Amino acid sequence: MSESTNSETQSEQARVWLTPEQVDAIRDAATDTGAKYLRARNETIIALLADTGLRNEELTQLTTEMYLRDAGELYLPTNIQKQSGNGRDDWPRSHHLELDVDGTIGTQRSLNTYLDSRWKDSPYLFPSRQSDQMTTRSVRNVVKQLAHEADIQPFRYDESGEFGRGDPDDIHPHVFRHSLAYRLLHDRDRDDGQFDIYFVRNRLRHASLQTTLRKYDHFRTI
């Protein structure tokens, strides 16, 4: 599925993440920099990563048919998802992901604007200049470029438990997956407690709750 094994997906505990304000700054950079015909695509990539927590390999395999515009959902068939690492034969399952689940991203608006004025007719949701389908490396390059353009210093949590700040080179597509977990677990404006660790597990499509706890339990006390 991936071009190569990347360190961005190897760590058990999430060490780098972005605040919602930092995500917004990267989206702003996407709309202001680069080739004009690619700006809507790049902004939509950031919005979709931040809203859904898609893995890079999954993002690049999305087709236009997987975006269910009328329902406001993204359909993820089993074959584009990461296979379970804990031996479960029944995982992953196909998923319907509601877009803009907490009402802060405006993902569907970005998708509609992008698709209605897309410069290239491709079966894949995100084509590149040279191909009908972006590669995972291309997506990483876009994310890195925008992080530098916005001069983002992500938050870091090292193995000794110390907090600090990183630099734009620390930001890759998987960081948005961590940032989604951070945002949902810190949504204190809701009274219904909807965005708990169980919700995060389902949103990120982990095969077990233990995986979610290993990666993100520390976010609840940050």
MODELLER restraints for C-alpha pairs under 7 A, 6 or more apart:
rsr = mdl.restraints
at = mdl.atoms
rsr.add(forms.Gaussian(group=physical.xy_distance, feature=features.Distance(at['CA:1:A'], at['CA:57:A']), mean=6.36, stdev=0.5))
rsr.add(forms.Gaussian(group=physical.xy_distance, feature=features.Distance(at['CA:2:A'], at['CA:57:A']), mean=5.74, stdev=0.5))
rsr.add(forms.Gaussian(group=physical.xy_distance, feature=features.Distance(at['CA:8:A'], at['CA:174:A']), mean=6.20, stdev=0.5))
rsr.add(forms.Gaussian(group=physical.xy_distance, feature=features.Distance(at['CA:9:A'], at['CA:174:A']), mean=6.79, stdev=0.5))
rsr.add(forms.Gaussian(group=physical.xy_distance, feature=features.Distance(at['CA:12:A'], at['CA:214:A']), mean=6.47, stdev=0.5))
rsr.add(forms.Gaussian(group=physical.xy_distance, feature=features.Distance(at['CA:12:A'], at['CA:215:A']), mean=5.52, stdev=0.5))
rsr.add(forms.Gaussian(group=physical.xy_distance, feature=features.Distance(at['CA:13:A'], at['CA:214:A']), mean=5.91, stdev=0.5))
rsr.add(forms.Gaussian(group=physical.xy_distance, feature=features.Distance(at['CA:13:A'], at['CA:215:A']), mean=4.01, stdev=0.5))
rsr.add(forms.Gaussian(group=physical.xy_distance, feature=features.Distance(at['CA:13:A'], at['CA:216:A']), mean=6.58, stdev=0.5))
rsr.add(forms.Gaussian(group=physical.xy_distance, feature=features.Distance(at['CA:14:A'], at['CA:178:A']), mean=6.30, stdev=0.5))
rsr.add(forms.Gaussian(group=physical.xy_distance, feature=features.Distance(at['CA:14:A'], at['CA:215:A']), mean=5.29, stdev=0.5))
rsr.add(forms.Gaussian(group=physical.xy_distance, feature=features.Distance(at['CA:14:A'], at['CA:216:A']), mean=6.34, stdev=0.5))
rsr.add(forms.Gaussian(group=physical.xy_distance, feature=features.Distance(at['CA:15:A'], at['CA:156:A']), mean=5.48, stdev=0.5))
rsr.add(forms.Gaussian(group=physical.xy_distance, feature=features.Distance(at['CA:15:A'], at['CA:157:A']), mean=4.87, stdev=0.5))
rsr.add(forms.Gaussian(group=physical.xy_distance, feature=features.Distance(at['CA:15:A'], at['CA:158:A']), mean=6.36, stdev=0.5))
rsr.add(forms.Gaussian(group=physical.xy_distance, feature=features.Distance(at['CA:16:A'], at['CA:154:A']), mean=6.50, stdev=0.5))
rsr.add(forms.Gaussian(group=physical.xy_distance, feature=features.Distance(at['CA:16:A'], at['CA:155:A']), mean=5.66, stdev=0.5))
rsr.add(forms.Gaussian(group=physical.xy_distance, feature=features.Distance(at['CA:16:A'], at['CA:156:A']), mean=4.64, stdev=0.5))
rsr.add(forms.Gaussian(group=physical.xy_distance, feature=features.Distance(at['CA:16:A'], at['CA:157:A']), mean=6.56, stdev=0.5))
rsr.add(forms.Gaussian(group=physical.xy_distance, feature=features.Distance(at['CA:16:A'], at['CA:175:A']), mean=6.33, stdev=0.5))
rsr.add(forms.Gaussian(group=physical.xy_distance, feature=features.Distance(at['CA:17:A'], at['CA:154:A']), mean=5.89, stdev=0.5))
rsr.add(forms.Gaussian(group=physical.xy_distance, feature=features.Distance(at['CA:17:A'], at['CA:155:A']), mean=5.50, stdev=0.5))
rsr.add(forms.Gaussian(group=physical.xy_distance, feature=features.Distance(at['CA:17:A'], at['CA:156:A']), mean=6.77, stdev=0.5))
rsr.add(forms.Gaussian(group=physical.xy_distance, feature=features.Distance(at['CA:17:A'], at['CA:175:A']), mean=5.58, stdev=0.5))
rsr.add(forms.Gaussian(group=physical.xy_distance, feature=features.Distance(at['CA:17:A'], at['CA:178:A']), mean=5.66, stdev=0.5))
rsr.add(forms.Gaussian(group=physical.xy_distance, feature=features.Distance(at['CA:17:A'], at['CA:179:A']), mean=4.89, stdev=0.5))
rsr.add(forms.Gaussian(group=physical.xy_distance, feature=features.Distance(at['CA:18:A'], at['CA:154:A']), mean=5.35, stdev=0.5))
rsr.add(forms.Gaussian(group=physical.xy_distance, feature=features.Distance(at['CA:18:A'], at['CA:155:A']), mean=6.25, stdev=0.5))
rsr.add(forms.Gaussian(group=physical.xy_distance, feature=features.Distance(at['CA:18:A'], at['CA:179:A']), mean=5.20, stdev=0.5))
rsr.add(forms.Gaussian(group=physical.xy_distance, feature=features.Distance(at['CA:19:A'], at['CA:179:A']), mean=6.70, stdev=0.5))
rsr.add(forms.Gaussian(group=physical.xy_distance, feature=features.Distance(at['CA:20:A'], at['CA:183:A']), mean=6.80, stdev=0.5))
rsr.add(forms.Gaussian(group=physical.xy_distance, feature=features.Distance(at['CA:22:A'], at['CA:152:A']), mean=6.71, stdev=0.5))
rsr.add(forms.Gaussian(group=physical.xy_distance, feature=features.Distance(at['CA:25:A'], at['CA:150:A']), mean=6.16, stdev=0.5))
rsr.add(forms.Gaussian(group=physical.xy_distance, feature=features.Distance(at['CA:26:A'], at['CA:146:A']), mean=5.87, stdev=0.5))
rsr.add(forms.Gaussian(group=physical.xy_distance, feature=features.Distance(at['CA:26:A'], at['CA:147:A']), mean=6.01, stdev=0.5))
rsr.add(forms.Gaussian(group=physical.xy_distance, feature=features.Distance(at['CA:26:A'], at['CA:150:A']), mean=5.78, stdev=0.5))
rsr.add(forms.Gaussian(group=physical.xy_distance, feature=features.Distance(at['CA:27:A'], at['CA:43:A']), mean=5.28, stdev=0.5))
rsr.add(forms.Gaussian(group=physical.xy_distance, feature=features.Distance(at['CA:27:A'], at['CA:46:A']), mean=6.34, stdev=0.5))
rsr.add(forms.Gaussian(group=physical.xy_distance, feature=features.Distance(at['CA:29:A'], at['CA:146:A']), mean=5.96, stdev=0.5))
rsr.add(forms.Gaussian(group=physical.xy_distance, feature=features.Distance(at['CA:29:A'], at['CA:149:A']), mean=6.34, stdev=0.5))
rsr.add(forms.Gaussian(group=physical.xy_distance, feature=features.Distance(at['CA:29:A'], at['CA:150:A']), mean=5.84, stdev=0.5))
rsr.add(forms.Gaussian(group=physical.xy_distance, feature=features.Distance(at['CA:30:A'], at['CA:39:A']), mean=5.63, stdev=0.5))
rsr.add(forms.Gaussian(group=physical.xy_distance, feature=features.Distance(at['CA:30:A'], at['CA:42:A']), mean=5.79, stdev=0.5))
rsr.add(forms.Gaussian(group=physical.xy_distance, feature=features.Distance(at['CA:30:A'], at['CA:43:A']), mean=5.06, stdev=0.5))
rsr.add(forms.Gaussian(group=physical.xy_distance, feature=features.Distance(at['CA:30:A'], at['CA:146:A']), mean=6.28, stdev=0.5))
rsr.add(forms.Gaussian(group=physical.xy_distance, feature=features.Distance(at['CA:31:A'], at['CA:39:A']), mean=5.14, stdev=0.5))
rsr.add(forms.Gaussian(group=physical.xy_distance, feature=features.Distance(at['CA:31:A'], at['CA:40:A']), mean=6.56, stdev=0.5))
rsr.add(forms.Gaussian(group=physical.xy_distance, feature=features.Distance(at['CA:31:A'], at['CA:43:A']), mean=6.22, stdev=0.5))
rsr.add(forms.Gaussian(group=physical.xy_distance, feature=features.Distance(at['CA:37:A'], at['CA:119:A']), mean=6.58, stdev=0.5))
rsr.add(forms.Gaussian(group=physical.xy_distance, feature=features.Distance(at['CA:40:A'], at['CA:114:A']), mean=5.36, stdev=0.5))
rsr.add(forms.Gaussian(group=physical.xy_distance, feature=features.Distance(at['CA:41:A'], at['CA:114:A']), mean=6.14, stdev=0.5))
rsr.add(forms.Gaussian(group=physical.xy_distance, feature=features.Distance(at['CA:41:A'], at['CA:126:A']), mean=6.96, stdev=0.5))
rsr.add(forms.Gaussian(group=physical.xy_distance, feature=features.Distance(at['CA:44:A'], at['CA:110:A']), mean=5.59, stdev=0.5))
rsr.add(forms.Gaussian(group=physical.xy_distance, feature=features.Distance(at['CA:44:A'], at['CA:111:A']), mean=6.03, stdev=0.5))
rsr.add(forms.Gaussian(group=physical.xy_distance, feature=features.Distance(at['CA:47:A'], at['CA:105:A']), mean=6.48, stdev=0.5))
rsr.add(forms.Gaussian(group=physical.xy_distance, feature=features.Distance(at['CA:47:A'], at['CA:107:A']), mean=5.64, stdev=0.5))
rsr.add(forms.Gaussian(group=physical.xy_distance, feature=features.Distance(at['CA:48:A'], at['CA:107:A']), mean=6.18, stdev=0.5))
rsr.add(forms.Gaussian(group=physical.xy_distance, feature=features.Distance(at['CA:49:A'], at['CA:176:A']), mean=5.77, stdev=0.5))
rsr.add(forms.Gaussian(group=physical.xy_distance, feature=features.Distance(at['CA:49:A'], at['CA:177:A']), mean=6.77, stdev=0.5))
rsr.add(forms.Gaussian(group=physical.xy_distance, feature=features.Distance(at['CA:50:A'], at['CA:176:A']), mean=5.09, stdev=0.5))
rsr.add(forms.Gaussian(group=physical.xy_distance, feature=features.Distance(at['CA:50:A'], at['CA:177:A']), mean=6.59, stdev=0.5))
rsr.add(forms.Gaussian(group=physical.xy_distance, feature=features.Distance(at['CA:50:A'], at['CA:179:A']), mean=6.97, stdev=0.5))
rsr.add(forms.Gaussian(group=physical.xy_distance, feature=features.Distance(at['CA:50:A'], at['CA:180:A']), mean=5.79, stdev=0.5))
rsr.add(forms.Gaussian(group=physical.xy_distance, feature=features.Distance(at['CA:51:A'], at['CA:99:A']), mean=6.91, stdev=0.5))
rsr.add(forms.Gaussian(group=physical.xy_distance, feature=features.Distance(at['CA:51:A'], at['CA:100:A']), mean=6.02, stdev=0.5))
rsr.add(forms.Gaussian(group=physical.xy_distance, feature=features.Distance(at['CA:51:A'], at['CA:105:A']), mean=6.50, stdev=0.5))
rsr.add(forms.Gaussian(group=physical.xy_distance, feature=features.Distance(at['CA:51:A'], at['CA:107:A']), mean=6.99, stdev=0.5))
rsr.add(forms.Gaussian(group=physical.xy_distance, feature=features.Distance(at['CA:51:A'], at['CA:180:A']), mean=6.59, stdev=0.5))
rsr.add(forms.Gaussian(group=physical.xy_distance, feature=features.Distance(at['CA:53:A'], at['CA:176:A']), mean=6.25, stdev=0.5))
rsr.add(forms.Gaussian(group=physical.xy_distance, feature=features.Distance(at['CA:53:A'], at['CA:177:A']), mean=4.03, stdev=0.5))
rsr.add(forms.Gaussian(group=physical.xy_distance, feature=features.Distance(at['CA:53:A'], at['CA:180:A']), mean=6.20, stdev=0.5))
rsr.add(forms.Gaussian(group=physical.xy_distance, feature=features.Distance(at['CA:53:A'], at['CA:204:A']), mean=6.05, stdev=0.5))
rsr.add(forms.Gaussian(group=physical.xy_distance, feature=features.Distance(at['CA:54:A'], at['CA:177:A']), mean=6.66, stdev=0.5))
rsr.add(forms.Gaussian(group=physical.xy_distance, feature=features.Distance(at['CA:55:A'], at['CA:174:A']), mean=6.23, stdev=0.5))
rsr.add(forms.Gaussian(group=physical.xy_distance, feature=features.Distance(at['CA:56:A'], at['CA:136:A']), mean=5.91, stdev=0.5))
rsr.add(forms.Gaussian(group=physical.xy_distance, feature=features.Distance(at['CA:56:A'], at['CA:173:A']), mean=6.05, stdev=0.5))
rsr.add(forms.Gaussian(group=physical.xy_distance, feature=features.Distance(at['CA:56:A'], at['CA:174:A']), mean=6.89, stdev=0.5))
rsr.add(forms.Gaussian(group=physical.xy_distance, feature=features.Distance(at['CA:57:A'], at['CA:136:A']), mean=6.08, stdev=0.5))
rsr.add(forms.Gaussian(group=physical.xy_distance, feature=features.Distance(at['CA:58:A'], at['CA:80:A']), mean=5.62, stdev=0.5))
rsr.add(forms.Gaussian(group=physical.xy_distance, feature=features.Distance(at['CA:58:A'], at['CA:81:A']), mean=5.95, stdev=0.5))
rsr.add(forms.Gaussian(group=physical.xy_distance, feature=features.Distance(at['CA:60:A'], at['CA:126:A']), mean=6.72, stdev=0.5))
rsr.add(forms.Gaussian(group=physical.xy_distance, feature=features.Distance(at['CA:60:A'], at['CA:133:A']), mean=6.69, stdev=0.5))
rsr.add(forms.Gaussian(group=physical.xy_distance, feature=features.Distance(at['CA:60:A'], at['CA:134:A']), mean=5.84, stdev=0.5))
rsr.add(forms.Gaussian(group=physical.xy_distance, feature=features.Distance(at['CA:60:A'], at['CA:135:A']), mean=6.27, stdev=0.5))
rsr.add(forms.Gaussian(group=physical.xy_distance, feature=features.Distance(at['CA:60:A'], at['CA:136:A']), mean=6.42, stdev=0.5))
rsr.add(forms.Gaussian(group=physical.xy_distance, feature=features.Distance(at['CA:61:A'], at['CA:80:A']), mean=6.49, stdev=0.5))
rsr.add(forms.Gaussian(group=physical.xy_distance, feature=features.Distance(at['CA:61:A'], at['CA:124:A']), mean=6.87, stdev=0.5))
rsr.add(forms.Gaussian(group=physical.xy_distance, feature=features.Distance(at['CA:62:A'], at['CA:124:A']), mean=5.85, stdev=0.5))
rsr.add(forms.Gaussian(group=physical.xy_distance, feature=features.Distance(at['CA:62:A'], at['CA:125:A']), mean=5.59, stdev=0.5))
rsr.add(forms.Gaussian(group=physical.xy_distance, feature=features.Distance(at['CA:63:A'], at['CA:123:A']), mean=5.54, stdev=0.5))
rsr.add(forms.Gaussian(group=physical.xy_distance, feature=features.Distance(at['CA:63:A'], at['CA:124:A']), mean=3.98, stdev=0.5))
rsr.add(forms.Gaussian(group=physical.xy_distance, feature=features.Distance(at['CA:63:A'], at['CA:125:A']), mean=4.76, stdev=0.5))
rsr.add(forms.Gaussian(group=physical.xy_distance, feature=features.Distance(at['CA:64:A'], at['CA:123:A']), mean=5.90, stdev=0.5))
rsr.add(forms.Gaussian(group=physical.xy_distance, feature=features.Distance(at['CA:64:A'], at['CA:124:A']), mean=5.73, stdev=0.5))
rsr.add(forms.Gaussian(group=physical.xy_distance, feature=features.Distance(at['CA:64:A'], at['CA:125:A']), mean=4.91, stdev=0.5))
rsr.add(forms.Gaussian(group=physical.xy_distance, feature=features.Distance(at['CA:66:A'], at['CA:74:A']), mean=5.78, stdev=0.5))
rsr.add(forms.Gaussian(group=physical.xy_distance, feature=features.Distance(at['CA:66:A'], at['CA:75:A']), mean=4.88, stdev=0.5))
rsr.add(forms.Gaussian(group=physical.xy_distance, feature=features.Distance(at['CA:66:A'], at['CA:76:A']), mean=6.80, stdev=0.5))
rsr.add(forms.Gaussian(group=physical.xy_distance, feature=features.Distance(at['CA:67:A'], at['CA:73:A']), mean=6.31, stdev=0.5))
rsr.add(forms.Gaussian(group=physical.xy_distance, feature=features.Distance(at['CA:67:A'], at['CA:74:A']), mean=4.79, stdev=0.5))
rsr.add(forms.Gaussian(group=physical.xy_distance, feature=features.Distance(at['CA:67:A'], at['CA:75:A']), mean=6.35, stdev=0.5))
rsr.add(forms.Gaussian(group=physical.xy_distance, feature=features.Distance(at['CA:68:A'], at['CA:74:A']), mean=5.86, stdev=0.5))
rsr.add(forms.Gaussian(group=physical.xy_distance, feature=features.Distance(at['CA:72:A'], at['CA:98:A']), mean=6.21, stdev=0.5))
rsr.add(forms.Gaussian(group=physical.xy_distance, feature=features.Distance(at['CA:72:A'], at['CA:99:A']), mean=5.81, stdev=0.5))
rsr.add(forms.Gaussian(group=physical.xy_distance, feature=features.Distance(at['CA:72:A'], at['CA:108:A']), mean=6.58, stdev=0.5))
rsr.add(forms.Gaussian(group=physical.xy_distance, feature=features.Distance(at['CA:73:A'], at['CA:96:A']), mean=6.16, stdev=0.5))
rsr.add(forms.Gaussian(group=physical.xy_distance, feature=features.Distance(at['CA:73:A'], at['CA:97:A']), mean=5.32, stdev=0.5))
rsr.add(forms.Gaussian(group=physical.xy_distance, feature=features.Distance(at['CA:73:A'], at['CA:98:A']), mean=4.53, stdev=0.5))
rsr.add(forms.Gaussian(group=physical.xy_distance, feature=features.Distance(at['CA:73:A'], at['CA:99:A']), mean=5.40, stdev=0.5))
rsr.add(forms.Gaussian(group=physical.xy_distance, feature=features.Distance(at['CA:74:A'], at['CA:96:A']), mean=5.63, stdev=0.5))
rsr.add(forms.Gaussian(group=physical.xy_distance, feature=features.Distance(at['CA:74:A'], at['CA:97:A']), mean=5.04, stdev=0.5))
rsr.add(forms.Gaussian(group=physical.xy_distance, feature=features.Distance(at['CA:74:A'], at['CA:98:A']), mean=6.56, stdev=0.5))
rsr.add(forms.Gaussian(group=physical.xy_distance, feature=features.Distance(at['CA:74:A'], at['CA:99:A']), mean=6.95, stdev=0.5))
rsr.add(forms.Gaussian(group=physical.xy_distance, feature=features.Distance(at['CA:75:A'], at['CA:95:A']), mean=5.83, stdev=0.5))
rsr.add(forms.Gaussian(group=physical.xy_distance, feature=features.Distance(at['CA:75:A'], at['CA:96:A']), mean=4.60, stdev=0.5))
rsr.add(forms.Gaussian(group=physical.xy_distance, feature=features.Distance(at['CA:75:A'], at['CA:97:A']), mean=6.38, stdev=0.5))
rsr.add(forms.Gaussian(group=physical.xy_distance, feature=features.Distance(at['CA:76:A'], at['CA:94:A']), mean=5.52, stdev=0.5))
rsr.add(forms.Gaussian(group=physical.xy_distance, feature=features.Distance(at['CA:76:A'], at['CA:95:A']), mean=5.04, stdev=0.5))
rsr.add(forms.Gaussian(group=physical.xy_distance, feature=features.Distance(at['CA:76:A'], at['CA:96:A']), mean=6.30, stdev=0.5))
rsr.add(forms.Gaussian(group=physical.xy_distance, feature=features.Distance(at['CA:77:A'], at['CA:94:A']), mean=4.48, stdev=0.5))
rsr.add(forms.Gaussian(group=physical.xy_distance, feature=features.Distance(at['CA:77:A'], at['CA:95:A']), mean=6.56, stdev=0.5))
rsr.add(forms.Gaussian(group=physical.xy_distance, feature=features.Distance(at['CA:78:A'], at['CA:92:A']), mean=5.89, stdev=0.5))
rsr.add(forms.Gaussian(group=physical.xy_distance, feature=features.Distance(at['CA:78:A'], at['CA:93:A']), mean=5.37, stdev=0.5))
rsr.add(forms.Gaussian(group=physical.xy_distance, feature=features.Distance(at['CA:78:A'], at['CA:94:A']), mean=4.76, stdev=0.5))
rsr.add(forms.Gaussian(group=physical.xy_distance, feature=features.Distance(at['CA:81:A'], at['CA:92:A']), mean=6.67, stdev=0.5))
rsr.add(forms.Gaussian(group=physical.xy_distance, feature=features.Distance(at['CA:83:A'], at['CA:91:A']), mean=6.85, stdev=0.5))
rsr.add(forms.Gaussian(group=physical.xy_distance, feature=features.Distance(at['CA:83:A'], at['CA:92:A']), mean=6.07, stdev=0.5))
rsr.add(forms.Gaussian(group=physical.xy_distance, feature=features.Distance(at['CA:84:A'], at['CA:91:A']), mean=5.70, stdev=0.5))
rsr.add(forms.Gaussian(group=physical.xy_distance, feature=features.Distance(at['CA:84:A'], at['CA:92:A']), mean=6.27, stdev=0.5))
rsr.add(forms.Gaussian(group=physical.xy_distance, feature=features.Distance(at['CA:84:A'], at['CA:207:A']), mean=6.49, stdev=0.5))
rsr.add(forms.Gaussian(group=physical.xy_distance, feature=features.Distance(at['CA:91:A'], at['CA:207:A']), mean=6.45, stdev=0.5))
rsr.add(forms.Gaussian(group=physical.xy_distance, feature=features.Distance(at['CA:99:A'], at['CA:107:A']), mean=6.34, stdev=0.5))
rsr.add(forms.Gaussian(group=physical.xy_distance, feature=features.Distance(at['CA:99:A'], at['CA:108:A']), mean=6.51, stdev=0.5))
rsr.add(forms.Gaussian(group=physical.xy_distance, feature=features.Distance(at['CA:100:A'], at['CA:106:A']), mean=5.87, stdev=0.5))
rsr.add(forms.Gaussian(group=physical.xy_distance, feature=features.Distance(at['CA:100:A'], at['CA:107:A']), mean=5.65, stdev=0.5))
rsr.add(forms.Gaussian(group=physical.xy_distance, feature=features.Distance(at['CA:122:A'], at['CA:132:A']), mean=5.38, stdev=0.5))
rsr.add(forms.Gaussian(group=physical.xy_distance, feature=features.Distance(at['CA:124:A'], at['CA:132:A']), mean=6.34, stdev=0.5))
rsr.add(forms.Gaussian(group=physical.xy_distance, feature=features.Distance(at['CA:124:A'], at['CA:133:A']), mean=5.77, stdev=0.5))
rsr.add(forms.Gaussian(group=physical.xy_distance, feature=features.Distance(at['CA:126:A'], at['CA:133:A']), mean=5.97, stdev=0.5))
rsr.add(forms.Gaussian(group=physical.xy_distance, feature=features.Distance(at['CA:126:A'], at['CA:134:A']), mean=6.00, stdev=0.5))
rsr.add(forms.Gaussian(group=physical.xy_distance, feature=features.Distance(at['CA:127:A'], at['CA:133:A']), mean=4.25, stdev=0.5))
rsr.add(forms.Gaussian(group=physical.xy_distance, feature=features.Distance(at['CA:127:A'], at['CA:134:A']), mean=5.10, stdev=0.5))
rsr.add(forms.Gaussian(group=physical.xy_distance, feature=features.Distance(at['CA:128:A'], at['CA:134:A']), mean=5.05, stdev=0.5))
rsr.add(forms.Gaussian(group=physical.xy_distance, feature=features.Distance(at['CA:140:A'], at['CA:172:A']), mean=5.80, stdev=0.5))
rsr.add(forms.Gaussian(group=physical.xy_distance, feature=features.Distance(at['CA:140:A'], at['CA:173:A']), mean=6.11, stdev=0.5))
rsr.add(forms.Gaussian(group=physical.xy_distance, feature=features.Distance(at['CA:143:A'], at['CA:172:A']), mean=6.10, stdev=0.5))
rsr.add(forms.Gaussian(group=physical.xy_distance, feature=features.Distance(at['CA:143:A'], at['CA:173:A']), mean=6.53, stdev=0.5))
rsr.add(forms.Gaussian(group=physical.xy_distance, feature=features.Distance(at['CA:144:A'], at['CA:168:A']), mean=6.77, stdev=0.5))
rsr.add(forms.Gaussian(group=physical.xy_distance, feature=features.Distance(at['CA:144:A'], at['CA:169:A']), mean=6.52, stdev=0.5))
rsr.add(forms.Gaussian(group=physical.xy_distance, feature=features.Distance(at['CA:144:A'], at['CA:171:A']), mean=6.30, stdev=0.5))
rsr.add(forms.Gaussian(group=physical.xy_distance, feature=features.Distance(at['CA:144:A'], at['CA:172:A']), mean=6.34, stdev=0.5))
rsr.add(forms.Gaussian(group=physical.xy_distance, feature=features.Distance(at['CA:147:A'], at['CA:168:A']), mean=5.20, stdev=0.5))
rsr.add(forms.Gaussian(group=physical.xy_distance, feature=features.Distance(at['CA:147:A'], at['CA:171:A']), mean=6.82, stdev=0.5))
rsr.add(forms.Gaussian(group=physical.xy_distance, feature=features.Distance(at['CA:148:A'], at['CA:168:A']), mean=5.24, stdev=0.5))
rsr.add(forms.Gaussian(group=physical.xy_distance, feature=features.Distance(at['CA:151:A'], at['CA:168:A']), mean=6.31, stdev=0.5))
rsr.add(forms.Gaussian(group=physical.xy_distance, feature=features.Distance(at['CA:152:A'], at['CA:167:A']), mean=6.37, stdev=0.5))
rsr.add(forms.Gaussian(group=physical.xy_distance, feature=features.Distance(at['CA:152:A'], at['CA:168:A']), mean=5.40, stdev=0.5))
rsr.add(forms.Gaussian(group=physical.xy_distance, feature=features.Distance(at['CA:153:A'], at['CA:165:A']), mean=5.77, stdev=0.5))
rsr.add(forms.Gaussian(group=physical.xy_distance, feature=features.Distance(at['CA:153:A'], at['CA:166:A']), mean=5.04, stdev=0.5))
rsr.add(forms.Gaussian(group=physical.xy_distance, feature=features.Distance(at['CA:153:A'], at['CA:167:A']), mean=4.51, stdev=0.5))
rsr.add(forms.Gaussian(group=physical.xy_distance, feature=features.Distance(at['CA:153:A'], at['CA:168:A']), mean=5.96, stdev=0.5))
rsr.add(forms.Gaussian(group=physical.xy_distance, feature=features.Distance(at['CA:154:A'], at['CA:165:A']), mean=5.61, stdev=0.5))
rsr.add(forms.Gaussian(group=physical.xy_distance, feature=features.Distance(at['CA:154:A'], at['CA:166:A']), mean=5.15, stdev=0.5))
rsr.add(forms.Gaussian(group=physical.xy_distance, feature=features.Distance(at['CA:154:A'], at['CA:167:A']), mean=6.31, stdev=0.5))
rsr.add(forms.Gaussian(group=physical.xy_distance, feature=features.Distance(at['CA:155:A'], at['CA:164:A']), mean=5.99, stdev=0.5))
rsr.add(forms.Gaussian(group=physical.xy_distance, feature=features.Distance(at['CA:155:A'], at['CA:165:A']), mean=4.67, stdev=0.5))
rsr.add(forms.Gaussian(group=physical.xy_distance, feature=features.Distance(at['CA:155:A'], at['CA:166:A']), mean=6.12, stdev=0.5))
rsr.add(forms.Gaussian(group=physical.xy_distance, feature=features.Distance(at['CA:156:A'], at['CA:163:A']), mean=5.68, stdev=0.5))
rsr.add(forms.Gaussian(group=physical.xy_distance, feature=features.Distance(at['CA:156:A'], at['CA:164:A']), mean=5.10, stdev=0.5))
rsr.add(forms.Gaussian(group=physical.xy_distance, feature=features.Distance(at['CA:156:A'], at['CA:165:A']), mean=5.33, stdev=0.5))
rsr.add(forms.Gaussian(group=physical.xy_distance, feature=features.Distance(at['CA:156:A'], at['CA:166:A']), mean=6.13, stdev=0.5))
rsr.add(forms.Gaussian(group=physical.xy_distance, feature=features.Distance(at['CA:157:A'], at['CA:163:A']), mean=4.72, stdev=0.5))
rsr.add(forms.Gaussian(group=physical.xy_distance, feature=features.Distance(at['CA:157:A'], at['CA:164:A']), mean=6.49, stdev=0.5))
rsr.add(forms.Gaussian(group=physical.xy_distance, feature=features.Distance(at['CA:181:A'], at['CA:200:A']), mean=6.06, stdev=0.5))
rsr.add(forms.Gaussian(group=physical.xy_distance, feature=features.Distance(at['CA:182:A'], at['CA:219:A']), mean=5.97, stdev=0.5))
rsr.add(forms.Gaussian(group=physical.xy_distance, feature=features.Distance(at['CA:184:A'], at['CA:195:A']), mean=5.48, stdev=0.5))
rsr.add(forms.Gaussian(group=physical.xy_distance, feature=features.Distance(at['CA:185:A'], at['CA:195:A']), mean=6.05, stdev=0.5))
rsr.add(forms.Gaussian(group=physical.xy_distance, feature=features.Distance(at['CA:185:A'], at['CA:196:A']), mean=6.05, stdev=0.5))
rsr.add(forms.Gaussian(group=physical.xy_distance, feature=features.Distance(at['CA:185:A'], at['CA:220:A']), mean=6.15, stdev=0.5))
rsr.add(forms.Gaussian(group=physical.xy_distance, feature=features.Distance(at['CA:201:A'], at['CA:209:A']), mean=6.07, stdev=0.5))
rsr.add(forms.Gaussian(group=physical.xy_distance, feature=features.Distance(at['CA:201:A'], at['CA:212:A']), mean=5.60, stdev=0.5))
rsr.add(forms.Gaussian(group=physical.xy_distance, feature=features.Distance(at['CA:206:A'], at['CA:212:A']), mean=6.70, stdev=0.5))
